[in-house]
Amino acid sequence: MQYRSPWMTEELDTFRDQFRKFLEKDLAPHAEKWRKQKMVDRSAWLKLGEMGALVPSVPEAYGGLGASFAYDAAIYEDMESIVPDALSGVTVSSGIVAHYILNYGSEEQKQRWLPAMARGELIGGIAMTEPGTGSDLQSVRTTAKLEGDTYVINGQKTFITNGQNADLIIVVARTGGPGAKGLSLIAMETKDNPGFKRGRNLDKIGLHASDTSELFFDNATAPKENVLGGEEGKGFAQLMQQLPQERLIIAVGAVAAMERAVKLTTDYTRERKAFGQPILDFQNTAFTLAERKTEAFIARVFVDFCIERLIAGDLDAVTASMAKWWTTQKQVETVDECLQLHGGYGYMQEYPIGRMFVDARIQKIYGGTNEVMKLLIARSL
Ligand SMILES: Cc1cc2nc3c(=O)[nH]c(=O)nc-3n(C[C@H](O)[C@H](O)[C@H](O)COP(=O)(O)OP(=O)(O)OC[C@H]3O[C@@H](n4cnc5c(N)ncnc54)[C@H](O)[C@@H]3O)c2cc1C
């Protein structure tokens, strides 16, 4: 049976045909270089911008395509299956940061930042995590104090995607008392901001082309109007409102990765012979792939349901958490078993399954750990 995602359209088919060719020809050949230098070249962002692939669901008035989230989902799926190396940076800047600006920025801020993000000239980051605070976001210690018309920001963040490249960082900072009510999101431009310093581009076990950094704020500044939503104390609520989309984006990547792993492994095991026969003909191989193909299909149908709900504007936090934990758990299991079916070759850098194995692992951790997802789901019991 040929399954087609219900959110696909003929217009999107045409866009994807061109986009996939572009990814294969213009981006994929550079991926190894990006992995070595531990970041994606800025020129790749500009090329993605030319393709209209950076902020498709942002209105045309702000440089986007005025399309629905279906375009974002299609773009992330295609990147995951052709050049996954550039995906995490793009999802953070385009899928997350741009939408904070769109939803909570002033008209002037949207005009200033979104068209530049659409062109790939401005890269965004979001800085929530601190050395002492990850899952427990309410305990953020970084402060932003208003002095005259300027926020003065002090503190430290870590594990920040696009940390080396970001021109605009949404900083989760304490503007008031303890707990969630004291948090605000401050959009901070990094240029000409001497109190802001980028730390190490951290050494990770996977996602080698993605820059992930420590950030230091020692009297960094942002103008008063850069508090998103125009007033203090709304930060935690804004984070909670955006989380379903962020978690769905992770799930979209997970499904594409599962499908890719099953396809790559089916092709490999059909060619590779042992004991005089293709290893796909061993029942263990075929059953493993049959199970994983089934799970990938189930995951796709559920994620398609979530995509449709998001487009309709009613994807709730619990359902998005279900999608995030289950698909990423299945992604990790699938790439592990698919690597096993590659034998020793699966452990070699030259086969994509090995990279997929190390890249998959973070999916269960970032965007809220899978344990936190289960806490959220459990509250709905
Ligand atoms: C490659 C990468 C990119 C990242 N990008 C970003 C980014 O762009 N911006 C950003 O802000 N952050 C980013 N992060 C940080 C990421 O979101 C955090 O690592 C994650 O939220 C977990 O926080 P933590 O590492 O402090 O772990 P902790 O919160 O210390 O958790 C450790 C363990 O305890 C468990 N745990 C914690 N609380 C509970 C509980 N109540 N019940 C049960 N178990 C619990 C967790 O599930 C986990 O297994 C990134 C991390 C990585 C590795």
PDBQT file of the ligand as one rigid body, heavy atoms in Angstrom, charges set to zero:
ROOT
HETATM    1  C1  LIG A 401      23.364  18.545  21.383  1.00  0.00    +0.000 C 
HETATM    2  C2  LIG A 401      22.535  19.327  22.349  1.00  0.00    +0.000 A 
HETATM    3  C3  LIG A 401      21.856  20.454  21.910  1.00  0.00    +0.000 A 
HETATM    4  C4  LIG A 401      21.111  21.209  22.810  1.00  0.00    +0.000 A 
HETATM    5  N1  LIG A 401      20.541  22.384  22.388  1.00  0.00    +0.000 NA
HETATM    6  C5  LIG A 401      19.998  23.214  23.313  1.00  0.00    +0.000 A 
HETATM    7  C6  LIG A 401      19.579  24.542  22.951  1.00  0.00    +0.000 A 
HETATM    8  O1  LIG A 401      19.687  24.955  21.787  1.00  0.00    +0.000 OA
HETATM    9  N2  LIG A 401      19.085  25.357  23.920  1.00  0.00    +0.000 N 
HETATM   10  C7  LIG A 401      18.956  24.946  25.217  1.00  0.00    +0.000 A 
HETATM   11  O2  LIG A 401      18.506  25.720  26.036  1.00  0.00    +0.000 OA
HETATM   12  N3  LIG A 401      19.341  23.698  25.598  1.00  0.00    +0.000 NA
HETATM   13  C8  LIG A 401      19.853  22.833  24.678  1.00  0.00    +0.000 A 
HETATM   14  N4  LIG A 401      20.282  21.583  25.044  1.00  0.00    +0.000 N 
HETATM   15  C9  LIG A 401      20.123  21.171  26.440  1.00  0.00    +0.000 C 
HETATM   16  C10 LIG A 401      19.055  20.099  26.657  1.00  0.00    +0.000 C 
HETATM   17  O3  LIG A 401      17.784  20.624  26.394  1.00  0.00    +0.000 OA
HETATM   18  C11 LIG A 401      19.222  19.586  28.097  1.00  0.00    +0.000 C 
HETATM   19  O4  LIG A 401      20.414  18.822  28.135  1.00  0.00    +0.000 OA
HETATM   20  C12 LIG A 401      18.044  18.760  28.558  1.00  0.00    +0.000 C 
HETATM   21  O5  LIG A 401      16.901  19.567  28.733  1.00  0.00    +0.000 OA
HETATM   22  C13 LIG A 401      18.325  18.025  29.876  1.00  0.00    +0.000 C 
HETATM   23  O6  LIG A 401      18.846  18.879  30.841  1.00  0.00    +0.000 OA
HETATM   24  P1  LIG A 401      20.172  18.472  31.638  1.00  0.00    +0.000 P 
HETATM   25  O7  LIG A 401      21.195  18.111  30.620  1.00  0.00    +0.000 OA
HETATM   26  O8  LIG A 401      20.490  19.518  32.617  1.00  0.00    +0.000 OA
HETATM   27  O9  LIG A 401      19.793  17.123  32.395  1.00  0.00    +0.000 OA
HETATM   28  P2  LIG A 401      19.108  17.028  33.839  1.00  0.00    +0.000 P 
HETATM   29  O10 LIG A 401      17.946  17.919  33.928  1.00  0.00    +0.000 OA
HETATM   30  O11 LIG A 401      20.183  17.153  34.867  1.00  0.00    +0.000 OA
HETATM   31  O12 LIG A 401      18.603  15.528  33.804  1.00  0.00    +0.000 OA
HETATM   32  C14 LIG A 401      19.440  14.391  34.044  1.00  0.00    +0.000 C 
HETATM   33  C15 LIG A 401      18.560  13.142  34.075  1.00  0.00    +0.000 C 
HETATM   34  O13 LIG A 401      17.590  13.266  35.128  1.00  0.00    +0.000 OA
HETATM   35  C16 LIG A 401      16.303  13.072  34.604  1.00  0.00    +0.000 C 
HETATM   36  N5  LIG A 401      15.332  13.885  35.326  1.00  0.00    +0.000 N 
HETATM   37  C17 LIG A 401      15.389  15.219  35.577  1.00  0.00    +0.000 A 
HETATM   38  N6  LIG A 401      14.287  15.618  36.228  1.00  0.00    +0.000 NA
HETATM   39  C18 LIG A 401      13.516  14.517  36.373  1.00  0.00    +0.000 A 
HETATM   40  C19 LIG A 401      12.230  14.256  36.964  1.00  0.00    +0.000 A 
HETATM   41  N7  LIG A 401      11.507  15.240  37.515  1.00  0.00    +0.000 N 
HETATM   42  N8  LIG A 401      11.746  12.994  36.937  1.00  0.00    +0.000 NA
HETATM   43  C20 LIG A 401      12.461  11.994  36.369  1.00  0.00    +0.000 A 
HETATM   44  N9  LIG A 401      13.655  12.166  35.796  1.00  0.00    +0.000 NA
HETATM   45  C21 LIG A 401      14.181  13.405  35.799  1.00  0.00    +0.000 A 
HETATM   46  C22 LIG A 401      16.391  13.498  33.154  1.00  0.00    +0.000 C 
HETATM   47  O14 LIG A 401      15.345  12.954  32.395  1.00  0.00    +0.000 OA
HETATM   48  C23 LIG A 401      17.749  12.950  32.793  1.00  0.00    +0.000 C 
HETATM   49  O15 LIG A 401      17.653  11.582  32.462  1.00  0.00    +0.000 OA
HETATM   50  C24 LIG A 401      21.002  20.795  24.154  1.00  0.00    +0.000 A 
HETATM   51  C25 LIG A 401      21.671  19.641  24.596  1.00  0.00    +0.000 A 
HETATM   52  C26 LIG A 401      22.449  18.931  23.718  1.00  0.00    +0.000 A 
HETATM   53  C27 LIG A 401      23.227  17.756  24.256  1.00  0.00    +0.000 C 
ENDROOT
TORSDOF 0
